[in-house]
Amino acid sequence: MIVAEQKPIKDIVAMIPEASSLLVVGCDTCVTVCMAGGIKEVNALTSVLRMARKDIARIEGTSVERQCDREFLEELEESVQAADAVLSMACGAGVQMLSDYFEGKIVLPALNTLFMGSNEEAGYWMERCLGCGDCVLDLTGGICPRTRCSKGLMNGPCGGSEGGKCEVDPENLECGWNLIYNRLKALNRLDSMMEIRPPQNWSTSHDGGPRRLIREDVKL
Amino acid sequence: MSNVTAESTTAAGSQTAVRVTAESRLARLLDQGHFVVTAELGPPRSVDPSVLDTKIEYLKGVADAVNITDNQTAIVRISSIGTATYLMSRGMEPIVQMTCRDRNRLAIQADLLGASLNGVKNLLCLTGDHQSFGNHPEAKQVYDIDSLQLIYMVRQMRDNGIFQCGEEIRNSKKANVLPPRFFIGGAANPFAEPLEWRVFRLEKKINAGIDFVQTQCIYDMDVFSRWMEMVVKRGLHKRVKILAGVTPIRSLGMLRYMKESVAGVTVPDSLLGRIADAEVAREEGLKFCAEQIRQFQKMEGIAGVHIMAIEWEKAVRGIVEAAGLLPRPD
């Protein structure tokens, strides 16, 4: 899922312009699961803003199934048009879709979008995928070196691996390549560590405007 | 003969054969069987040349070639190639260190052409310290390629006359292929984990194209000896020139710091005890360093020593002298 966290309240309060009504819009998908922008968080933030921005006469909250999907934005038509500004509690994709859909409305982000990742345990999320567009998980025992190694190395651990930890944060961060090594060893596939992986083709990554996917087979 | 002094031609299909002969003095001394001495020089943090001049004086006639670090510990300093050029104008042979942290493949290859144009013969290919350790922790890291890919790329440039993209290194279809010609080095850390992988990582770097290797600084001679035994058992010492790394101990505090805070450095308790019990820690440290080098000279497979006296280049001459390695050969 996409993992996000709420911006500091003072930043949110400061970014909202003068207005007589504000609509806070949550998203029921990823950011609900990571407890950053679901209806629960919308209600909490709405209460805080009513205290912090008493100059705004009306502050309402709602949420939609998926803010990054046009079909779920139609239902917001009336409430958005009634507001001077909209505060989105979705990820960056949701904020942008809302802004596109309601052109001419001020749409503001309440979250910082962090990464694609997993929920490891209560209150702990970790990045798992960079979205580089060139997956190598078949070669690395299902552990991504580009994401899990602090330097994104492709040919094994650097000299900063000690006790299974990465020197960048030896208290909390596991050495990605140590994990890969142990996994490949368990799978009896250590031989693949000796293959020299060529430089990555970064053209499939974020390196030339927004990446697009067009599939003729599902076009209408 | 190392691969470097051997002559080879460019990739098949090329019209113009080019002799790839690195004129590295370091390569020549190693080929001649000398136990070589290299030393590390950290460039200064301003354009005041006096610090550099002083360091050069300390190392002149002491080290056969001098490693110039590349923004080591991710702190901005005079560039490795800029410092190396200055060193050559003072009659010394540099080993340019090149990391993957700050440059993509375009910048690296361009800098290597520039280094070669200015006369640089030796290159040490490194991953580079993470930017979070330095004085610009908010900088964006590059790591377009890693150290293995860098080694392979430099080897392809030298031996096959091609850039990473596959194009030939020449100015026109009729012009000669003229690639940069480096004696190619890499680093090895016998103490980092997984320990059992470390010999294979060296082998992988050899397969990628290194001619020489300099190790992480050694304090634990037992672990190092075991690593060397594995290296010799796999015959790797016959495929690469191995220079054992040392960092002279300046104080007990410094040694404790190395033990506790530097990942990939192992310090045995017996050595801590020896330095703690010494009347003057720094003198005992220098004595230990010279002892290590005398041991390396007797160990199978070790072709030289690499002295990393961090911001203490002044100490190098005394160490080399105490190890019986002065004067240096021409």
HADDOCK unambig.tbl for C-alpha pairs under 7 A between the chains (distance, minus, plus):
assign (segid A and resid 151 and name CA) (segid B and resid 143 and name CA) 6.50 0.50 0.50
assign (segid A and resid 152 and name CA) (segid B and resid 143 and name CA) 6.93 0.50 0.50
assign (segid A and resid 153 and name CA) (segid B and resid 146 and name CA) 5.71 0.50 0.50
assign (segid A and resid 154 and name CA) (segid B and resid 146 and name CA) 6.77 0.50 0.50
assign (segid A and resid 155 and name CA) (segid B and resid 148 and name CA) 6.57 0.50 0.50
assign (segid A and resid 159 and name CA) (segid B and resid 189 and name CA) 5.79 0.50 0.50
assign (segid A and resid 159 and name CA) (segid B and resid 192 and name CA) 5.39 0.50 0.50
assign (segid A and resid 159 and name CA) (segid B and resid 264 and name CA) 5.77 0.50 0.50
assign (segid A and resid 160 and name CA) (segid B and resid 192 and name CA) 6.55 0.50 0.50
assign (segid A and resid 160 and name CA) (segid B and resid 263 and name CA) 5.17 0.50 0.50
assign (segid A and resid 160 and name CA) (segid B and resid 264 and name CA) 5.49 0.50 0.50
assign (segid A and resid 161 and name CA) (segid B and resid 192 and name CA) 5.68 0.50 0.50
assign (segid A and resid 161 and name CA) (segid B and resid 193 and name CA) 5.37 0.50 0.50
assign (segid A and resid 161 and name CA) (segid B and resid 263 and name CA) 6.57 0.50 0.50
assign (segid A and resid 161 and name CA) (segid B and resid 264 and name CA) 6.49 0.50 0.50
assign (segid A and resid 162 and name CA) (segid B and resid 192 and name CA) 5.88 0.50 0.50
assign (segid A and resid 162 and name CA) (segid B and resid 193 and name CA) 5.41 0.50 0.50
assign (segid A and resid 162 and name CA) (segid B and resid 263 and name CA) 5.87 0.50 0.50
assign (segid A and resid 162 and name CA) (segid B and resid 264 and name CA) 6.10 0.50 0.50
assign (segid A and resid 163 and name CA) (segid B and resid 193 and name CA) 6.91 0.50 0.50
assign (segid A and resid 167 and name CA) (segid B and resid 263 and name CA) 5.82 0.50 0.50
assign (segid A and resid 178 and name CA) (segid B and resid 194 and name CA) 6.51 0.50 0.50
assign (segid A and resid 194 and name CA) (segid B and resid 204 and name CA) 5.98 0.50 0.50
assign (segid A and resid 198 and name CA) (segid B and resid 149 and name CA) 6.24 0.50 0.50
assign (segid A and resid 199 and name CA) (segid B and resid 145 and name CA) 5.56 0.50 0.50
assign (segid A and resid 199 and name CA) (segid B and resid 149 and name CA) 6.13 0.50 0.50
